Amino acid sequence: RLQHGANIERVKPYFDAKQVLNAASRRVHTVVREFSAAASLHTQAKVELRSIEEDLAYGAHKVALDSDQQDGLSRATVRV
């Protein structure tokens, strides 16, 4: 360190910036994965809700939802 101390101190900010960049990059990748998973769940919930709504529209006056169907409708609505 005695021989190259000045050079090490001169380039240290670049290495520090690289570490910060790497940490930020990892965080961005994590957030992208989380967003992708949430978007997928949202799309799936919309499909389920649309299916339930279509079933109800074609026979709404004849349909009586059991507790599982009501629960599914509620969950799909909340997820959308």
Secondary structure, 3 states (H helix, E strand, C coil): CCCCHHHHHHHHHHHHHHHHHHHHHHHHHHHHHHHHHHHHHHHHHHHHHHHHHHHHHHHCCCCCCCHHHHHHHHHHHHHC
